[in-house]
Amino acid sequence: MSEVIVVTSGKGGVGKTTITANLSIALSKLGKKVIAIDTDIGLRNLDVVMGLENHIIYNIVDVIEGNCRLHQAIIKDRKHSNLYLLPSAQSRDKDAVTREQMISEFGEEVTDLVDGVTKISKMNFSSRDEQVATNTRKIITSLEEDVRIVIIKLADRLHNMRTLEYKSEFKQKENALETMEIFSPLAYYLGAYQIKSELEDLSLYYLRRDVYDNIATVLDEIREDMDEVIYECLEKVGNVLADNNIPFEHKERVKSIYGLYKQINKGRKIVDVHDLVAIKLMVNDINDCFRTLGYVHSVYPPINSKFKDYIFNPKTNMYQSLHTTVFGPNDRLVQMQIRTYDMDKIDTYGLPAYWDLHKNDAEENMQDDLKSKFQFFKSITELNAI
């Protein structure tokens, strides 16, 4: 597989990350291994968020200091590779290319993605009230054309929030507020809980640093206090599942900083929050989900009012899992979340997980499921038609 070096320069932010993502997608479809190098603050984690393959993301500092796997010969002698130099966002207006040029270079599909993200990027997110609602509707209704437009925008926003330390305090708070109002809900609508949680935590960090630090300390103490409880739970449940031939994997989850902040803001005491600590059990199929639920309840008594069946009654963003809160060791409350492996991928990444689950059919299945299964899309489409 031949390699293509994509070099970006300047503080391009939205435009730089977007163009790099779209260019990388186009080149990978041509069988190219893309090596993205950024001369400013970097495009780290773009490949993780987008679910792209055959991509390596580096900051130029890593290249200079040799902290990367990139063969030095490629850097010193680019004659054996193609070089694409993308101008910074500030210079793109005067050096802008036409739609026809974009189609000629990268095809209509990539050009449409760039157009869609550009329209979102030009919206005035800093305005309030009706304008915020209008902008939100514009973003969500753009999903009807191609959901990847919004996924790219979410990836870009996550990257911006991770590098917000380089901005002024005013910009930090402004970006954090619009992230909380626009992009965190959008990530939730798409089922991307991991992205949603990180965006919320980062926003709280810049909006209420004192509150963020206090809650982070509390959660660290809870995590340490619950270590033995979780270990004993997993040992007992693991033994009974093994005895009944149910293979499984597990994850442990402590409630997010912003998640606990919301509960405290509602006037709840920390001791009354039943899902501070959760154990996620992943099994092969739905039948094993319900078998596992029964065996968990045989070991630890449940709180009946806290049982939720989201498998046959999914949330509006298609989240699926069985939730049960049990009296664990020493009567400590532990939430158990039981789901299949595919459900866990959807829980973590939302619609972007389709690239892993459906491979070459991801785009078509993603768009079809969005229109037929995601309630928020139906609602906003009906609202837009009024």
C-alpha positions as CSV (number, residue, x, y, z in Angstrom):
1,M,0.0,0.0,0.0
2,S,1.5,3.3,-1.0
3,E,1.8,6.2,1.5
4,V,0.5,9.7,1.1
5,I,1.7,12.5,3.4
6,V,-0.9,15.1,4.3
7,V,0.7,18.2,5.8
8,T,-1.4,20.9,7.5
9,S,-0.2,24.3,8.7
10,G,-1.6,27.2,10.7
11,K,-4.3,27.5,13.3
12,G,-7.0,26.2,11.0
13,G,-9.2,24.6,13.6
14,V,-12.5,23.7,12.0
15,G,-11.4,23.9,8.4
16,K,-8.1,22.2,8.8
17,T,-9.4,19.2,10.6
18,T,-12.4,18.9,8.3
19,I,-10.4,19.1,5.1
20,T,-7.8,16.6,6.5
21,A,-10.6,14.2,7.5
22,N,-12.3,14.3,4.1
23,L,-9.0,14.2,2.2
24,S,-8.0,11.2,4.2
25,I,-11.3,9.4,3.6
26,A,-10.9,10.0,-0.2
27,L,-7.3,8.8,-0.3
28,S,-8.0,5.7,1.8
29,K,-10.7,4.7,-0.7
30,L,-8.0,4.8,-3.3
31,G,-6.0,2.3,-1.3
32,K,-3.6,4.9,0.1
33,K,-2.1,4.8,3.6
34,V,-2.4,8.4,4.9
35,I,0.1,10.0,7.2
36,A,-1.3,13.3,8.5
37,I,1.3,15.7,10.0
38,D,0.2,19.0,11.5
39,T,2.7,21.9,12.1
40,D,0.5,23.6,14.7
41,I,-1.3,21.8,17.6
42,G,-2.0,18.6,15.9
43,L,-4.9,16.4,14.7
44,R,-4.5,13.7,17.4
45,N,-7.4,11.2,17.9
46,L,-9.1,12.2,14.6
47,D,-8.6,8.6,13.4
48,V,-10.1,7.2,16.7
49,V,-13.1,9.5,16.6
50,M,-13.8,9.0,12.9
51,G,-13.2,5.2,12.9
52,L,-10.8,5.6,10.0
53,E,-8.4,2.9,8.9
54,N,-5.0,3.2,7.3
55,H,-4.3,6.6,8.9
56,I,-1.5,7.7,11.2
57,I,-1.8,11.1,12.9
58,Y,1.3,13.0,14.0
59,N,2.2,16.4,15.3
60,I,5.1,17.9,13.6
61,V,7.0,18.0,16.9
62,D,6.8,14.2,17.0
63,V,8.3,14.0,13.6
64,I,11.2,16.4,14.5
65,E,12.0,14.6,17.8
66,G,11.7,11.2,16.2
67,N,8.8,10.1,18.5
68,C,6.9,8.3,15.8
69,R,6.9,5.3,13.6
70,L,7.2,7.3,10.4
71,H,10.3,6.1,8.5
72,Q,12.8,9.0,8.4
73,A,13.4,8.4,4.7
74,I,9.9,9.5,3.9
75,I,10.4,12.8,5.6
76,K,13.8,13.5,4.1
77,D,12.9,12.4,0.6
78,R,9.3,13.0,-0.4
79,K,9.9,12.0,-4.0
80,H,8.6,8.6,-3.2
81,S,5.3,10.0,-1.8
82,N,2.7,12.6,-2.8
83,L,2.6,15.8,-0.7
84,Y,-0.5,17.8,-0.1
85,L,0.0,21.1,1.7
86,L,-3.3,22.4,3.1
87,P,-3.3,26.2,3.8
88,S,-4.4,27.5,7.2
89,A,-8.1,28.5,7.7
90,Q,-7.1,32.2,7.7
91,S,-5.8,32.0,4.1
92,R,-8.5,29.8,2.6
93,D,-10.7,32.7,1.6
94,K,-8.2,34.2,-0.8
95,D,-7.0,30.8,-1.9
96,A,-10.4,29.2,-2.0
97,V,-11.1,26.6,-4.7
98,T,-14.4,26.2,-6.5
99,R,-16.8,23.4,-6.1
100,E,-15.9,22.2,-9.6
101,Q,-12.3,22.1,-8.7
102,M,-13.1,20.1,-5.6
103,I,-15.2,17.6,-7.5
104,S,-12.4,17.2,-10.1
105,E,-9.8,16.5,-7.4
106,F,-11.8,14.5,-4.8
107,G,-15.1,13.6,-6.3
108,E,-18.7,14.7,-5.6
109,E,-19.1,12.7,-2.4
110,V,-16.2,14.3,-0.6
111,T,-17.1,17.7,-1.9
112,D,-20.6,17.4,-0.5
113,L,-19.2,16.5,2.9
114,V,-16.9,19.5,2.9
115,D,-19.9,21.7,1.8
116,G,-22.1,20.4,4.6
117,V,-19.5,20.9,7.3
118,T,-18.6,24.3,6.0
119,K,-22.3,25.4,6.3
120,I,-22.4,24.3,9.9
121,S,-19.1,26.0,10.7
122,K,-20.4,29.4,9.4
123,M,-23.4,29.4,11.8
124,N,-23.3,31.9,14.6
125,F,-23.3,29.7,17.7
126,S,-22.5,32.5,20.1
127,S,-26.0,34.1,19.7
128,R,-28.7,33.1,22.2
129,D,-32.3,32.1,22.4
130,E,-34.1,31.8,19.0
131,Q,-30.9,31.8,17.1
132,V,-29.5,28.9,19.1
133,A,-32.7,26.9,18.4
134,T,-32.5,27.8,14.7
135,N,-28.9,26.7,14.5
136,T,-29.7,23.4,16.2
137,R,-32.5,22.7,13.8
138,K,-30.2,23.5,10.8
139,I,-27.5,21.1,12.1
140,I,-30.0,18.2,12.8
141,T,-31.9,18.6,9.5
142,S,-28.6,18.4,7.7
143,L,-28.5,14.8,8.8
144,E,-31.2,14.1,6.2
145,E,-28.6,14.6,3.5
146,D,-25.6,12.7,5.0
147,V,-25.1,12.0,8.8
148,R,-21.3,11.9,8.2
149,I,-21.4,15.7,7.9
150,V,-22.5,16.0,11.6
151,I,-20.1,13.2,12.7
152,I,-17.2,15.1,11.2
153,K,-18.3,18.3,12.9
154,L,-18.5,16.4,16.2
155,A,-15.0,15.1,15.7
156,D,-13.8,18.6,15.0
157,R,-15.5,20.0,18.1
158,L,-14.0,17.3,20.3
159,H,-10.6,18.1,19.0
160,N,-11.1,21.8,19.6
161,M,-12.3,21.2,23.2
162,R,-9.2,19.0,23.8
163,T,-6.9,21.8,22.8
164,L,-8.9,24.7,24.3
165,E,-6.0,25.5,26.7
166,Y,-4.4,27.4,23.9
167,K,-7.3,29.9,23.7
168,S,-8.0,33.0,25.8
169,E,-10.2,32.6,28.9
170,F,-13.1,34.4,27.0
171,K,-12.8,32.0,24.1
172,Q,-12.6,29.0,26.5
173,K,-15.9,29.9,28.2
174,E,-17.6,30.8,24.9
175,N,-16.6,27.5,23.3
176,A,-17.5,25.5,26.4
177,L,-21.0,27.1,26.6
178,E,-21.8,26.5,22.9
179,T,-20.5,22.9,23.3
180,M,-22.8,22.3,26.2
181,E,-25.8,23.9,24.4
182,I,-25.3,22.5,20.9
183,F,-22.8,19.7,20.5
184,S,-23.2,17.6,23.7
185,P,-26.9,17.1,23.0
186,L,-26.1,16.3,19.4
187,A,-23.7,13.6,20.5
188,Y,-26.4,12.2,22.7
189,Y,-29.0,12.2,19.9
190,L,-26.5,10.1,17.8
191,G,-26.0,7.7,20.7
192,A,-22.3,8.7,21.0
193,Y,-22.1,8.5,24.9
194,Q,-18.3,8.5,25.0
195,I,-18.0,11.7,23.0
196,K,-21.0,13.3,24.9
197,S,-19.4,12.6,28.3
198,E,-16.0,14.0,27.3
199,L,-17.6,17.1,25.8
200,E,-19.6,17.7,28.9
201,D,-16.7,17.1,31.3
202,L,-14.4,19.4,29.3
203,S,-17.1,22.1,29.1
204,L,-17.6,22.0,32.9
205,Y,-13.8,22.2,33.4
206,Y,-13.7,25.6,31.6
207,L,-17.0,26.9,32.9
208,R,-16.8,25.9,36.6
209,R,-13.2,24.8,37.3
210,D,-13.7,24.8,41.1
211,V,-16.8,22.6,40.8
212,Y,-15.1,20.3,38.3
213,D,-12.1,19.8,40.7
214,N,-14.2,19.1,43.7
215,I,-16.4,16.5,42.0
216,A,-13.3,14.9,40.4
217,T,-11.8,14.5,43.9
218,V,-15.1,12.9,45.2
219,L,-15.2,10.5,42.3
220,D,-11.6,9.5,42.9
221,E,-12.4,8.7,46.5
222,I,-15.5,6.7,45.4
223,R,-13.5,4.8,42.9
224,E,-10.9,3.8,45.5
225,D,-13.6,3.0,48.1
226,M,-15.5,0.7,45.7
227,D,-12.5,-1.2,44.3
228,E,-13.0,-4.2,46.6
229,V,-16.7,-4.2,46.1
230,I,-16.4,-4.3,42.3
231,Y,-13.7,-7.0,42.6
232,E,-15.9,-9.2,44.8
233,C,-19.0,-8.6,42.5
234,L,-17.0,-9.7,39.4
235,E,-15.6,-12.7,41.1
236,K,-19.0,-14.0,42.3
237,V,-20.9,-13.2,39.1
238,G,-18.0,-14.4,36.9
239,N,-18.0,-17.8,38.7
240,V,-21.8,-18.4,38.3
241,L,-21.7,-17.3,34.6
242,A,-18.7,-19.7,34.0
243,D,-20.6,-22.5,35.7
244,N,-23.5,-22.0,33.3
245,N,-21.4,-21.6,30.1
246,I,-22.0,-17.9,29.5
247,P,-18.8,-16.3,28.2
248,F,-18.5,-12.6,28.9
249,E,-16.3,-9.6,29.1
250,H,-16.7,-6.7,31.5
251,K,-15.9,-3.0,32.0
252,E,-16.1,-0.8,35.1
253,R,-17.6,2.7,34.9
254,V,-17.6,5.5,37.5
255,K,-20.2,8.2,36.8
256,S,-18.8,11.1,34.8
257,I,-18.0,14.4,36.5
258,Y,-20.7,16.3,34.7
259,G,-23.2,13.4,35.3
260,L,-22.7,13.7,39.1
261,Y,-22.8,17.5,38.8
262,K,-26.2,17.3,37.3
263,Q,-27.5,15.1,40.1
264,I,-26.1,17.4,42.8
265,N,-27.6,20.4,41.0
266,K,-31.0,18.7,41.3
267,G,-30.6,18.6,45.1
268,R,-29.7,15.0,45.4
269,K,-27.2,13.7,47.9
270,I,-24.3,11.7,46.6
271,V,-25.3,8.7,48.8
272,D,-28.7,8.6,47.0
273,V,-27.2,8.4,43.5
274,H,-27.6,4.7,42.7
275,D,-25.4,4.5,39.6
276,L,-22.2,6.1,40.9
277,V,-20.5,2.8,40.0
278,A,-21.5,0.5,37.2
279,I,-20.3,-2.9,35.9
280,K,-20.9,-3.5,32.2
281,L,-21.2,-7.2,31.2
282,M,-21.0,-8.0,27.5
283,V,-22.3,-11.3,26.2
284,N,-22.8,-12.9,22.8
285,D,-26.6,-12.5,22.3
286,I,-29.9,-11.3,23.7
287,N,-30.7,-14.7,25.1
288,D,-27.5,-14.6,27.2
289,C,-28.4,-11.1,28.3
290,F,-31.5,-12.3,30.1
291,R,-29.8,-15.5,31.4
292,T,-27.1,-13.3,32.8
293,L,-29.7,-11.0,34.5
294,G,-31.2,-14.0,36.2
295,Y,-27.9,-15.3,37.5
296,V,-26.9,-11.8,38.7
297,H,-30.1,-11.6,40.7
298,S,-29.5,-15.1,42.1
299,V,-26.3,-13.8,43.6
300,Y,-27.2,-10.3,44.6
301,P,-30.8,-9.1,45.4
302,P,-32.1,-6.3,43.1
303,I,-33.9,-3.1,43.8
304,N,-37.0,-3.9,41.7
305,S,-37.8,-0.2,41.0
306,K,-34.4,0.3,39.4
307,F,-34.7,-2.4,36.7
308,K,-34.9,-1.1,33.1
309,D,-35.2,-3.1,29.9
310,Y,-33.7,-1.0,27.2
311,I,-33.2,-4.0,24.9
312,F,-36.8,-4.3,23.9
313,N,-37.6,-0.7,24.8
314,P,-34.6,1.2,23.5
315,K,-34.0,4.8,24.3
316,T,-34.8,7.4,21.6
317,N,-31.2,7.3,20.4
318,M,-31.3,3.5,20.1
319,Y,-29.3,2.8,23.3
320,Q,-29.9,-0.8,24.3
321,S,-29.0,-2.6,27.5
322,L,-30.5,-4.2,30.6
323,H,-30.0,-2.1,33.8
324,T,-30.4,-3.5,37.3
325,T,-29.2,-2.1,40.6
326,V,-28.3,-4.7,43.2
327,F,-27.3,-4.8,46.8
328,G,-23.7,-5.9,46.4
329,P,-21.1,-6.9,49.0
330,N,-21.8,-5.2,52.4
331,D,-25.1,-4.0,50.9
332,R,-23.3,-1.4,48.7
333,L,-25.4,-0.4,45.7
334,V,-23.9,-1.5,42.3
335,Q,-25.5,-0.9,38.9
336,M,-25.1,-3.8,36.5
337,Q,-25.5,-3.1,32.7
338,I,-25.9,-6.2,30.6
339,R,-25.7,-6.0,26.8
340,T,-24.3,-7.7,23.7
341,Y,-20.9,-6.7,22.2
342,D,-22.6,-4.8,19.3
343,M,-24.8,-3.0,21.8
344,D,-21.7,-1.9,23.7
345,K,-20.1,-0.5,20.6
346,I,-23.3,1.5,19.8
347,D,-23.4,2.7,23.5
348,T,-19.8,3.9,23.3
349,Y,-19.6,5.5,19.8
350,G,-23.2,5.7,18.6
351,L,-23.8,5.9,14.8
352,P,-20.0,6.2,14.1
353,A,-19.8,2.5,15.4
354,Y,-21.5,1.5,12.1
355,W,-18.1,1.8,10.3
356,D,-16.9,-1.1,12.5
357,L,-20.2,-3.1,12.6
358,H,-21.3,-2.8,8.9
359,K,-18.0,-2.2,7.1
360,N,-18.6,-1.3,3.5
361,D,-22.4,-1.0,4.0
362,A,-21.9,1.5,7.0
363,E,-23.0,4.6,5.1
364,E,-26.3,3.2,3.8
365,N,-27.2,1.4,7.0
366,M,-26.4,4.4,9.1
367,Q,-28.6,6.7,7.0
368,D,-31.5,4.2,6.9
369,D,-31.4,3.6,10.6
370,L,-31.2,7.3,11.4
371,K,-34.4,7.9,9.5
372,S,-36.3,4.8,10.6
373,K,-35.2,4.3,14.2
374,F,-33.9,7.5,15.8
375,Q,-36.9,9.3,17.3
376,F,-35.2,12.7,17.5
377,F,-34.7,12.7,13.7
378,K,-38.4,12.0,13.1
379,S,-39.4,14.7,15.6
380,I,-37.1,17.4,14.2
381,T,-38.1,16.6,10.6
382,E,-41.7,17.0,11.5
383,L,-40.9,20.3,13.3
384,N,-39.0,21.6,10.3
385,A,-42.0,20.9,8.0
386,I,-44.3,23.1,10.1
